[in-house]
Amino acid sequence: MYTLITIFYLSFIAMAVMVIFKRKEIKTGKPSVFSRMGQGSDHFFHAIFGGFNKGFSYINKHTFIAVAQWLTYHVLVRVRKVYVEVKHQALANPHGKRMIDAVRGRGEIKTHGASFYLRKISEKGSSK
């Protein structure tokens, strides 16, 4: 717990120091120590952010909908696989089968313990 708090405050102080150095750099026009250290990797980060910018420029309403549908399909396929596996495991267990039947409403309805609505449904079901 104290480790997380310490890390948070150290990060917060480091960000504040970087903002102060950046403010000084903008006022004076001279690059700070951090800017000079990072000059060697500037081209790398410019290429990465340029690629992101180019990729985002291709996204319009139609491509966004297509990507969203593609992602939704793949997420739902995986969720369905998990559901089918859990259902299979539940059906292998007698208590699980009873639970699934109860959720589906296929269990036995006792007239003395059921609500008025369920009694009415059981009477209609038994009269057919």
Residue pairs with C-beta under 8 A, 6 or more apart in sequence:
18 34
21 32
21 33
21 34
22 32
24 32
25 31
25 32
25 35
31 39
59 67
87 100
89 96
90 96
90 97
90 99
90 100
91 97
91 100
98 107
101 107
109 118
109 119
109 121
109 122
111 119
111 122
114 122
